[in-house]
Amino acid sequence: MTDLMDTYIENRQLVQPNHTNNYDMAHGGNVMKWMDIVGALSAMRFAGETCVTARMNQVDFVQPIPRGDTALIQSYVYDAGRTSVKVRLKTFREDPQTGEREPTTESYFVYVAIDDVREPTPVPDLTVDTEEGERLRDEALAGETGRTASETN
């Protein structure tokens, strides 16, 4: 069993000129790539196996990230099936000098754990041992389906 908080990862990417579109903002494809990488890291930490992207739910871009700012990506596992791992991803625009943050992008990704011959392999059960973990799980479930963990038990 693996606890939700053990899968929580934050990563930052400085938005450089080669990451931007014609408006000098992070290209959406780059933001999705960064989210996919960080999400896979959470999934692999949970599964203890290589994980590959199976699905990206709707990706909501609510605000751009300007060149020179940092894309801060938060990721954690909030649910798991037999071989699948559900990951919540939130991205923020962060001023590297002040630390000021604003939400920019969020989504839910599904990864599948695979073994050495690239076949799906079972993942452990997810545990939630802290109040913070419960809050994050409830937030993810509510955002994904409009329900809370207590409503799924």
LUMBA-951886 format. One record per residue: x, y, z of N, C-alpha, C, O in turn; residue in one letter; residue number from 1. Coordinates in pm, whole numbers. Example, Ala and Ser with C-alpha at 12.3 -4.5 7.8 and 13.67 -1.06 7.14 Angstrom:
% LUMBA-951886
+--------+--------+--------+--------+--------+--------+--------+--------+--------+--------+--------+--------+----+-----+
|    n.X |    n.Y |    n.Z |   ca.X |   ca.Y |   ca.Z |    c.X |    c.Y |    c.Z |    o.X |    o.Y |    o.Z | aa |   i |
+--------+--------+--------+--------+--------+--------+--------+--------+--------+--------+--------+--------+----+-----+
|   1319 |   -569 |    780 |   1230 |   -450 |    780 |   1320 |   -330 |    780 |   1424 |   -332 |    846 |  A |   1 |
|   1285 |   -225 |    708 |   1367 |   -106 |    714 |   1290 |      3 |    787 |   1341 |    114 |    804 |  S |   2 |
+--------+--------+--------+--------+--------+--------+--------+--------+--------+--------+--------+--------+----+-----+
This chain:
% LUMBA-951886
+--------+--------+--------+--------+--------+--------+--------+--------+--------+--------+--------+--------+----+-----+
|    n.X |    n.Y |    n.Z |   ca.X |   ca.Y |   ca.Z |    c.X |    c.Y |    c.Z |    o.X |    o.Y |    o.Z | aa |   i |
+--------+--------+--------+--------+--------+--------+--------+--------+--------+--------+--------+--------+----+-----+
|     84 |   -118 |      0 |      0 |      0 |      0 |     89 |    124 |      0 |    196 |    127 |     60 |  M |   1 |
|     41 |    226 |    -69 |    115 |    352 |    -78 |     20 |    465 |    -39 |    -95 |    470 |    -83 |  T |   2 |
|     71 |    556 |     44 |    -10 |    669 |     89 |    -12 |    779 |    -16 |     89 |    805 |    -83 |  D |   3 |
|   -126 |    844 |    -29 |   -141 |    954 |   -124 |    -30 |   1058 |   -110 |     25 |   1102 |   -210 |  L |   4 |
|      3 |   1097 |     11 |    102 |   1203 |     32 |    241 |   1162 |    -16 |    324 |   1248 |    -46 |  M |   5 |
|    268 |   1032 |    -24 |    397 |    985 |    -78 |    406 |   1009 |   -228 |    515 |   1002 |   -285 |  D |   6 |
|    294 |   1036 |   -293 |    293 |   1057 |   -438 |    291 |   1204 |   -476 |    299 |   1238 |   -594 |  T |   7 |
|    280 |   1292 |   -377 |    269 |   1436 |   -403 |    404 |   1489 |   -451 |    506 |   1474 |   -384 |  Y |   8 |
|    402 |   1553 |   -568 |    523 |   1609 |   -627 |    492 |   1750 |   -675 |    386 |   1776 |   -732 |  I |   9 |
|    586 |   1841 |   -653 |    584 |   1974 |   -714 |    710 |   1987 |   -798 |    818 |   1948 |   -755 |  E |  10 |
|    694 |   2042 |   -917 |    809 |   2065 |  -1003 |    791 |   2200 |  -1072 |    679 |   2245 |  -1096 |  N |  11 |
|    902 |   2262 |  -1104 |    898 |   2393 |  -1169 |    973 |   2390 |  -1302 |   1073 |   2320 |  -1317 |  R |  12 |
|    921 |   2466 |  -1396 |    984 |   2481 |  -1528 |    987 |   2630 |  -1559 |    882 |   2694 |  -1566 |  Q |  13 |
|   1105 |   2686 |  -1576 |   1117 |   2826 |  -1615 |   1077 |   2839 |  -1761 |   1131 |   2769 |  -1846 |  L |  14 |
|    984 |   2928 |  -1791 |    937 |   2946 |  -1928 |   1040 |   3030 |  -2004 |   1057 |   3149 |  -1978 |  V |  15 |
|   1108 |   2965 |  -2097 |   1214 |   3024 |  -2178 |   1156 |   3064 |  -2315 |   1046 |   3022 |  -2350 |  Q |  16 |
|   1228 |   3146 |  -2393 |   1177 |   3186 |  -2524 |   1139 |   3068 |  -2616 |   1043 |   3078 |  -2692 |  P |  17 |
|   1213 |   2958 |  -2609 |   1182 |   2843 |  -2696 |   1057 |   2767 |  -2651 |   1013 |   2675 |  -2721 |  N |  18 |
|    999 |   2803 |  -2537 |    876 |   2740 |  -2487 |    751 |   2821 |  -2522 |    640 |   2780 |  -2490 |  H |  19 |
|    769 |   2937 |  -2588 |    656 |   3030 |  -2603 |    595 |   3029 |  -2742 |    654 |   2981 |  -2839 |  T |  20 |
|    475 |   3086 |  -2748 |    405 |   3105 |  -2875 |    432 |   3248 |  -2925 |    520 |   3317 |  -2874 |  N |  21 |
|    356 |   3291 |  -3025 |    375 |   3425 |  -3083 |    343 |   3538 |  -2987 |    380 |   3653 |  -3012 |  N |  22 |
|    275 |   3508 |  -2877 |    237 |   3610 |  -2780 |    332 |   3612 |  -2659 |    305 |   3679 |  -2559 |  Y |  23 |
|    442 |   3539 |  -2669 |    543 |   3532 |  -2562 |    488 |   3466 |  -2436 |    530 |   3498 |  -2325 |  D |  24 |
|    393 |   3375 |  -2453 |    335 |   3298 |  -2343 |    371 |   3151 |  -2365 |    392 |   3108 |  -2478 |  M |  25 |
|    376 |   3074 |  -2256 |    406 |   2931 |  -2268 |    308 |   2867 |  -2366 |    187 |   2886 |  -2357 |  A |  26 |
|    362 |   2791 |  -2460 |    280 |   2717 |  -2556 |    204 |   2608 |  -2481 |    263 |   2537 |  -2399 |  H |  27 |
|     74 |   2595 |  -2508 |     -7 |   2497 |  -2437 |     47 |   2356 |  -2447 |     35 |   2278 |  -2352 |  G |  28 |
|    105 |   2321 |  -2561 |    163 |   2188 |  -2577 |    278 |   2163 |  -2482 |    295 |   2052 |  -2431 |  G |  29 |
|    358 |   2266 |  -2457 |    467 |   2251 |  -2361 |    413 |   2233 |  -2220 |    464 |   2151 |  -2144 |  N |  30 |
|    310 |   2310 |  -2184 |    251 |   2296 |  -2051 |    197 |   2154 |  -2033 |    217 |   2093 |  -1928 |  V |  31 |
|    129 |   2101 |  -2135 |     76 |   1964 |  -2126 |    190 |   1863 |  -2113 |    178 |   1767 |  -2036 |  M |  32 |
|    298 |   1882 |  -2185 |    413 |   1791 |  -2176 |    470 |   1793 |  -2034 |    498 |   1688 |  -1977 |  K |  33 |
|    488 |   1913 |  -1977 |    542 |   1923 |  -1841 |    449 |   1855 |  -1741 |    494 |   1787 |  -1649 |  W |  34 |
|    318 |   1875 |  -1760 |    221 |   1810 |  -1671 |    229 |   1658 |  -1684 |    224 |   1587 |  -1583 |  M |  35 |
|    243 |   1609 |  -1806 |    250 |   1465 |  -1829 |    373 |   1404 |  -1761 |    365 |   1296 |  -1703 |  D |  36 |
|    485 |   1473 |  -1767 |    607 |   1423 |  -1705 |    592 |   1416 |  -1553 |    623 |   1314 |  -1491 |  I |  37 |
|    543 |   1524 |  -1493 |    529 |   1526 |  -1347 |    422 |   1426 |  -1302 |    439 |   1359 |  -1200 |  V |  38 |
|    314 |   1415 |  -1379 |    211 |   1317 |  -1346 |    265 |   1175 |  -1351 |    232 |   1092 |  -1266 |  G |  39 |
|    348 |   1145 |  -1451 |    408 |   1012 |  -1460 |    499 |    985 |  -1341 |    506 |    872 |  -1293 |  A |  40 |
|    568 |   1087 |  -1293 |    653 |   1068 |  -1175 |    570 |   1031 |  -1053 |    608 |    942 |   -977 |  L |  41 |
|    456 |   1098 |  -1033 |    367 |   1061 |   -922 |    316 |    918 |   -938 |    314 |    841 |   -842 |  S |  42 |
|    274 |    884 |  -1061 |    222 |    749 |  -1087 |    328 |    642 |  -1062 |    299 |    538 |  -1003 |  A |  43 |
|    451 |    667 |  -1107 |    558 |    569 |  -1088 |    597 |    557 |   -941 |    627 |    447 |   -893 |  M |  44 |
|    597 |    668 |   -869 |    627 |    663 |   -726 |    523 |    576 |   -655 |    556 |    498 |   -566 |  R |  45 |
|    397 |    591 |   -696 |    289 |    511 |   -637 |    301 |    364 |   -675 |    298 |    276 |   -588 |  F |  46 |
|    315 |    337 |   -804 |    309 |    200 |   -854 |    437 |    121 |   -829 |    433 |     -1 |   -817 |  A |  47 |
|    550 |    191 |   -822 |    677 |    119 |   -814 |    712 |     51 |   -944 |    793 |    -42 |   -948 |  G |  48 |
|    651 |     97 |  -1051 |    669 |     42 |  -1186 |    674 |    156 |  -1285 |    637 |    269 |  -1253 |  E |  49 |
|    721 |    127 |  -1406 |    710 |    224 |  -1515 |    562 |    247 |  -1543 |    484 |    152 |  -1543 |  T |  50 |
|    524 |    370 |  -1566 |    385 |    402 |  -1599 |    381 |    481 |  -1729 |    465 |    567 |  -1754 |  C |  51 |
|    283 |    449 |  -1811 |    265 |    517 |  -1939 |    130 |    588 |  -1940 |     35 |    545 |  -1874 |  V |  52 |
|    123 |    697 |  -2014 |      1 |    777 |  -2021 |   -106 |    701 |  -2099 |    -82 |    656 |  -2211 |  T |  53 |
|   -223 |    686 |  -2039 |   -335 |    621 |  -2106 |   -441 |    722 |  -2147 |   -510 |    703 |  -2248 |  A |  54 |
|   -454 |    829 |  -2068 |   -562 |    924 |  -2095 |   -534 |   1057 |  -2029 |   -480 |   1065 |  -1919 |  R |  55 |
|   -570 |   1161 |  -2099 |   -570 |   1296 |  -2042 |   -715 |   1343 |  -2050 |   -772 |   1356 |  -2158 |  M |  56 |
|   -773 |   1367 |  -1933 |   -908 |   1422 |  -1935 |   -902 |   1565 |  -1986 |   -794 |   1614 |  -2021 |  N |  57 |
|  -1013 |   1629 |  -1991 |  -1018 |   1768 |  -2036 |   -908 |   1850 |  -1969 |   -891 |   1844 |  -1847 |  Q |  58 |
|   -834 |   1926 |  -2048 |   -729 |   2014 |  -1995 |   -783 |   2157 |  -2004 |   -811 |   2207 |  -2113 |  V |  59 |
|   -796 |   2221 |  -1889 |   -851 |   2356 |  -1884 |   -738 |   2457 |  -1868 |   -667 |   2458 |  -1768 |  D |  60 |
|   -723 |   2543 |  -1970 |   -627 |   2653 |  -1965 |   -704 |   2778 |  -1928 |   -783 |   2829 |  -2008 |  F |  61 |
|   -682 |   2829 |  -1806 |   -759 |   2944 |  -1761 |   -680 |   3074 |  -1764 |   -737 |   3182 |  -1757 |  V |  62 |
|   -548 |   3063 |  -1775 |   -463 |   3182 |  -1778 |   -328 |   3144 |  -1838 |   -280 |   3033 |  -1815 |  Q |  63 |
|   -266 |   3233 |  -1915 |   -136 |   3202 |  -1975 |    -21 |   3217 |  -1874 |    -37 |   3276 |  -1767 |  P |  64 |
|     94 |   3161 |  -1911 |    215 |   3174 |  -1830 |    317 |   3250 |  -1915 |    365 |   3196 |  -2015 |  I |  65 |
|    351 |   3373 |  -1878 |    443 |   3455 |  -1958 |    587 |   3403 |  -1954 |    630 |   3339 |  -1858 |  P |  66 |
|    659 |   3434 |  -2060 |    803 |   3406 |  -2064 |    868 |   3472 |  -1943 |    835 |   3585 |  -1908 |  R |  67 |
|    959 |   3401 |  -1880 |   1027 |   3451 |  -1762 |    963 |   3410 |  -1632 |   1029 |   3414 |  -1527 |  G |  68 |
|    836 |   3370 |  -1634 |    772 |   3317 |  -1515 |    799 |   3166 |  -1508 |    852 |   3106 |  -1602 |  D |  69 |
|    761 |   3109 |  -1397 |    780 |   2966 |  -1375 |    645 |   2896 |  -1384 |    545 |   2946 |  -1333 |  T |  70 |
|    643 |   2780 |  -1449 |    526 |   2692 |  -1444 |    548 |   2599 |  -1325 |    639 |   2516 |  -1327 |  A |  71 |
|    465 |   2614 |  -1222 |    471 |   2527 |  -1105 |    364 |   2421 |  -1122 |    246 |   2453 |  -1135 |  L |  72 |
|    404 |   2295 |  -1122 |    311 |   2185 |  -1144 |    301 |   2102 |  -1017 |    402 |   2055 |   -964 |  I |  73 |
|    178 |   2083 |   -969 |    151 |   1999 |   -853 |     81 |   1872 |   -902 |     -9 |   1878 |   -985 |  Q |  74 |
|    123 |   1759 |   -849 |     73 |   1632 |   -895 |     60 |   1534 |   -779 |    145 |   1531 |   -690 |  S |  75 |
|    -46 |   1453 |   -780 |    -58 |   1346 |   -681 |   -158 |   1242 |   -730 |   -249 |   1271 |   -807 |  Y |  76 |
|   -138 |   1119 |   -684 |   -230 |   1009 |   -713 |   -349 |   1021 |   -618 |   -331 |   1040 |   -498 |  V |  77 |
|   -471 |   1011 |   -674 |   -589 |   1021 |   -589 |   -678 |    898 |   -597 |   -773 |    885 |   -519 |  Y |  78 |
|   -648 |    806 |   -691 |   -729 |    685 |   -704 |   -651 |    586 |   -789 |   -561 |    624 |   -865 |  D |  79 |
|   -685 |    458 |   -776 |   -618 |    356 |   -856 |   -712 |    241 |   -883 |   -800 |    209 |   -803 |  A |  80 |
|   -691 |    179 |   -997 |   -763 |     57 |  -1032 |   -670 |    -62 |  -1017 |   -578 |    -60 |   -935 |  G |  81 |
|   -693 |   -167 |  -1096 |   -606 |   -285 |  -1089 |   -468 |   -256 |  -1145 |   -367 |   -292 |  -1084 |  R |  82 |
|   -463 |   -189 |  -1262 |   -335 |   -153 |  -1325 |   -326 |     -4 |  -1356 |   -223 |     44 |  -1402 |  T |  83 |
|   -434 |     68 |  -1332 |   -438 |    211 |  -1367 |   -419 |    299 |  -1245 |   -449 |    260 |  -1132 |  S |  84 |
|   -369 |    419 |  -1272 |   -338 |    516 |  -1167 |   -396 |    651 |  -1211 |   -361 |    701 |  -1317 |  V |  85 |
|   -482 |    709 |  -1128 |   -540 |    839 |  -1159 |   -462 |    948 |  -1086 |   -436 |    937 |   -966 |  K |  86 |
|   -424 |   1053 |  -1161 |   -340 |   1159 |  -1107 |   -408 |   1294 |  -1129 |   -455 |   1324 |  -1239 |  V |  87 |
|   -412 |   1375 |  -1025 |   -462 |   1512 |  -1033 |   -343 |   1602 |  -1061 |   -239 |   1590 |   -997 |  R |  88 |
|   -358 |   1693 |  -1156 |   -251 |   1787 |  -1192 |   -305 |   1929 |  -1193 |   -410 |   1957 |  -1251 |  L |  89 |
|   -230 |   2017 |  -1128 |   -264 |   2160 |  -1128 |   -136 |   2237 |  -1160 |    -29 |   2208 |  -1107 |  K |  90 |
|   -150 |   2336 |  -1247 |    -36 |   2419 |  -1285 |    -65 |   2563 |  -1247 |   -177 |   2612 |  -1259 |  T |  91 |
|     39 |   2629 |  -1200 |     31 |   2768 |  -1159 |    136 |   2850 |  -1231 |    243 |   2800 |  -1264 |  F |  92 |
|    106 |   2977 |  -1255 |    206 |   3074 |  -1298 |    268 |   3125 |  -1169 |    198 |   3168 |  -1078 |  R |  93 |
|    402 |   3120 |  -1163 |    470 |   3165 |  -1042 |    577 |   3267 |  -1080 |    660 |   3241 |  -1167 |  E |  94 |
|    575 |   3382 |  -1013 |    680 |   3481 |  -1031 |    804 |   3430 |   -960 |    800 |   3409 |   -839 |  D |  95 |
|    916 |   3409 |  -1032 |   1034 |   3351 |   -969 |   1099 |   3442 |   -864 |   1176 |   3395 |   -781 |  P |  96 |
|   1068 |   3572 |   -868 |   1130 |   3664 |   -772 |   1047 |   3682 |   -646 |   1103 |   3701 |   -537 |  Q |  97 |
|    915 |   3677 |   -660 |    830 |   3701 |   -543 |    759 |   3575 |   -492 |    714 |   3571 |   -377 |  T |  98 |
|    748 |   3474 |   -577 |    675 |   3354 |   -540 |    525 |   3367 |   -556 |    451 |   3274 |   -526 |  G |  99 |
|    478 |   3483 |   -604 |    334 |   3504 |   -627 |    285 |   3399 |   -726 |    348 |   3374 |   -829 |  E | 100 |
|    170 |   3337 |   -694 |    115 |   3230 |   -777 |    -28 |   3260 |   -820 |   -105 |   3324 |   -749 |  R | 101 |
|    -61 |   3212 |   -941 |   -199 |   3215 |   -990 |   -224 |   3086 |  -1066 |   -138 |   3042 |  -1142 |  E | 102 |
|   -340 |   3023 |  -1047 |   -370 |   2900 |  -1119 |   -382 |   2926 |  -1270 |   -437 |   3028 |  -1311 |  P | 103 |
|   -331 |   2833 |  -1350 |   -337 |   2849 |  -1496 |   -400 |   2730 |  -1568 |   -473 |   2748 |  -1665 |  T | 104 |
|   -373 |   2609 |  -1521 |   -412 |   2490 |  -1595 |   -441 |   2377 |  -1497 |   -373 |   2365 |  -1395 |  T | 105 |
|   -541 |   2294 |  -1528 |   -560 |   2175 |  -1447 |   -621 |   2064 |  -1531 |   -687 |   2087 |  -1632 |  E | 106 |
|   -597 |   1941 |  -1483 |   -649 |   1824 |  -1552 |   -635 |   1701 |  -1464 |   -579 |   1707 |  -1355 |  S | 107 |
|   -687 |   1591 |  -1514 |   -678 |   1460 |  -1452 |   -623 |   1365 |  -1558 |   -679 |   1354 |  -1667 |  Y | 108 |
|   -513 |   1296 |  -1526 |   -450 |   1204 |  -1620 |   -465 |   1062 |  -1564 |   -474 |   1042 |  -1443 |  F | 109 |
|   -468 |    966 |  -1654 |   -468 |    825 |  -1615 |   -344 |    761 |  -1676 |   -316 |    776 |  -1795 |  V | 110 |
|   -270 |    689 |  -1592 |   -151 |    616 |  -1634 |   -176 |    468 |  -1610 |   -258 |    430 |  -1526 |  Y | 111 |
|   -104 |    384 |  -1684 |   -110 |    240 |  -1665 |     30 |    192 |  -1631 |    127 |    226 |  -1698 |  V | 112 |
|     39 |    112 |  -1524 |    167 |     53 |  -1485 |    197 |    -63 |  -1579 |    109 |   -144 |  -1609 |  A | 113 |
|    321 |    -70 |  -1625 |    362 |   -179 |  -1714 |    486 |   -249 |  -1658 |    566 |   -189 |  -1587 |  I | 114 |
|    499 |   -377 |  -1695 |    614 |   -454 |  -1649 |    726 |   -450 |  -1753 |    721 |   -371 |  -1847 |  D | 115 |
|    826 |   -535 |  -1735 |    944 |   -533 |  -1822 |    915 |   -574 |  -1967 |    993 |   -543 |  -2057 |  D | 116 |
|    802 |   -642 |  -1990 |    765 |   -679 |  -2127 |    652 |   -589 |  -2179 |    585 |   -621 |  -2278 |  V | 117 |
|    634 |   -478 |  -2111 |    537 |   -373 |  -2149 |    392 |   -418 |  -2144 |    308 |   -370 |  -2221 |  R | 118 |
|    364 |   -509 |  -2053 |    227 |   -554 |  -2029 |    176 |   -487 |  -1903 |    253 |   -463 |  -1810 |  E | 119 |
|     45 |   -455 |  -1897 |    -10 |   -395 |  -1775 |     18 |   -485 |  -1654 |     11 |   -607 |  -1662 |  P | 120 |
|     51 |   -420 |  -1542 |     83 |   -494 |  -1420 |      9 |   -431 |  -1302 |    -13 |   -310 |  -1301 |  T | 121 |
|    -28 |   -513 |  -1204 |   -107 |   -460 |  -1090 |    -33 |   -352 |  -1012 |     90 |   -351 |  -1003 |  P | 122 |
|   -112 |   -260 |   -955 |    -59 |   -154 |   -870 |   -109 |   -178 |   -728 |   -207 |   -249 |   -707 |  V | 123 |
|    -41 |   -118 |   -628 |    -85 |   -136 |   -489 |   -214 |    -58 |   -461 |   -261 |     21 |   -543 |  P | 124 |
|   -268 |    -83 |   -344 |   -383 |     -5 |   -297 |   -334 |    132 |   -253 |   -222 |    147 |   -202 |  D | 125 |
|   -418 |    233 |   -273 |   -388 |    368 |   -228 |   -446 |    386 |    -88 |   -561 |    353 |    -62 |  L | 126 |
|   -364 |    438 |      2 |   -412 |    471 |    136 |   -411 |    623 |    152 |   -337 |    694 |     83 |  T | 127 |
|   -493 |    670 |    243 |   -498 |    812 |    276 |   -490 |    820 |    428 |   -587 |    793 |    498 |  V | 128 |
|   -371 |    858 |    478 |   -344 |    852 |    621 |   -342 |    987 |    692 |   -322 |    992 |    813 |  D | 129 |
|   -363 |   1096 |    618 |   -356 |   1228 |    681 |   -477 |   1311 |    641 |   -545 |   1282 |    542 |  T | 130 |
|   -503 |   1415 |    719 |   -612 |   1507 |    684 |   -583 |   1578 |    553 |   -673 |   1597 |    472 |  E | 131 |
|   -457 |   1616 |    532 |   -419 |   1681 |    406 |   -443 |   1587 |    288 |   -494 |   1629 |    184 |  E | 132 |
|   -407 |   1460 |    303 |   -433 |   1361 |    199 |   -581 |   1346 |    171 |   -623 |   1337 |     55 |  G | 133 |
|   -662 |   1343 |    277 |   -808 |   1334 |    259 |   -861 |   1456 |    185 |   -946 |   1443 |     97 |  E | 134 |
|   -810 |   1574 |    221 |   -854 |   1697 |    154 |   -819 |   1693 |      6 |   -903 |   1726 |    -78 |  R | 135 |
|   -696 |   1652 |    -26 |   -654 |   1646 |   -166 |   -736 |   1543 |   -244 |   -776 |   1568 |   -357 |  L | 136 |
|   -760 |   1427 |   -183 |   -838 |   1323 |   -252 |   -981 |   1371 |   -276 |  -1035 |   1356 |   -386 |  R | 137 |
|  -1043 |   1430 |   -173 |  -1180 |   1482 |   -189 |  -1185 |   1589 |   -298 |  -1277 |   1592 |   -379 |  D | 138 |
|  -1086 |   1677 |   -298 |  -1079 |   1783 |   -399 |  -1069 |   1723 |   -540 |  -1135 |   1770 |   -632 |  E | 139 |
|   -987 |   1621 |   -555 |   -970 |   1559 |   -686 |  -1098 |   1488 |   -730 |  -1141 |   1504 |   -844 |  A | 140 |
|  -1157 |   1412 |   -642 |  -1280 |   1340 |   -677 |  -1393 |   1436 |   -709 |  -1471 |   1414 |   -802 |  L | 141 |
|  -1404 |   1544 |   -631 |  -1509 |   1642 |   -656 |  -1489 |   1710 |   -791 |  -1585 |   1733 |   -864 |  A | 142 |
|  -1366 |   1742 |   -824 |  -1337 |   1806 |   -952 |  -1355 |   1714 |  -1070 |  -1396 |   1757 |  -1177 |  G | 143 |
|  -1324 |   1586 |  -1049 |  -1334 |   1488 |  -1158 |  -1479 |   1452 |  -1187 |  -1519 |   1442 |  -1303 |  E | 144 |
|  -1557 |   1431 |  -1081 |  -1691 |   1377 |  -1102 |  -1800 |   1450 |  -1026 |  -1918 |   1414 |  -1038 |  T | 145 |
|  -1763 |   1550 |   -948 |  -1863 |   1619 |   -869 |  -1903 |   1542 |   -744 |  -2012 |   1563 |   -691 |  G | 146 |
|  -1814 |   1450 |   -696 |  -1844 |   1373 |   -577 |  -1726 |   1381 |   -480 |  -1619 |   1428 |   -516 |  R | 147 |
|  -1747 |   1334 |   -356 |  -1640 |   1330 |   -258 |  -1608 |   1186 |   -223 |  -1686 |   1096 |   -255 |  T | 148 |
|  -1494 |   1163 |   -158 |  -1453 |   1029 |   -119 |  -1557 |    965 |    -29 |  -1584 |    845 |    -41 |  A | 149 |
|  -1615 |   1042 |     62 |  -1714 |    987 |    154 |  -1838 |    938 |     79 |  -1909 |    849 |    127 |  S | 150 |
|  -1865 |    995 |    -37 |  -1980 |    953 |   -116 |  -1949 |    828 |   -198 |  -2041 |    764 |   -249 |  E | 151 |
|  -1819 |    792 |   -211 |  -1783 |    676 |   -292 |  -1766 |    552 |   -206 |  -1756 |    442 |   -260 |  T | 152 |
|  -1764 |    567 |    -74 |  -1743 |    452 |     15 |  -1874 |    391 |     59 |  -1875 |    294 |    134 |  N | 153 |
+--------+--------+--------+--------+--------+--------+--------+--------+--------+--------+--------+--------+----+-----+
